[in-house]
């Protein structure tokens, strides 16, 4: 499953299925030049600069499989994350 805040604090979308999630995650590739691995709220994440702000991807990884990807783009939501660069 992938969740994204769609750039607004009150809009949240979700998609299900490995193939759909992989295609959606590929759209994050445009941020690759500025992407950096990070600990986000104690878990694995990627932080990228974009358009004067930040985009954050968080991964839920129980055992050895990614089961959820969350994309956070709103400045207020990003500000509430505990981010440590790796």
Protein Blocks (a to p, Z undefined) as FASTA:
>chain_A
ZZdekhpakbccddedjklmmmmmmmmmmmmmmgccddeehiacddddeehiacdddddd
ehjbcfbdcddfbfklmmmpccddZZ
